């Protein structure tokens, strides 16, 4: 997702589909500190936690890819 996307909007959309999020961090380039279009999402422990990997509906009408760290 684009680095300018509002973090709270992402948090709310994930909450609506049943995934409670602890923290969302926008990754930065190591040398230039420029924001990247990469977000790290830390979710709360839950029974459906692994279900977030299979989430294919996208967020904010964008195709997304969710991977384990």
C-alpha positions, 0 to 999 in steps of 0.5 A, a space after each residue: 500500500 502507498 506510504 501515505 495511506 492513513 494507518 487508522 483506516 487500515 486498522 479499522 478495515 482489518 477490525 471490520 473483518 475480524 482481525 484486531 491489530 496492535 500496531 502498524 509500522 510504515 517501513 523506511 529505506 535504511 539509508 535515505 529514511 524515505 518511506 516505502 510502500 510496505 507496512 508491518 502489521 502486528 496483530 493480536 493473538 486470536 484463533 483466526 490469526 492465520 486467516 489474515 494470510 489468506 485475506 485476498 479481498 484487498 484493503 481500500 480497493 487495492 490488491 494486497 499481499 500479506 506475508 509472515 515475517 
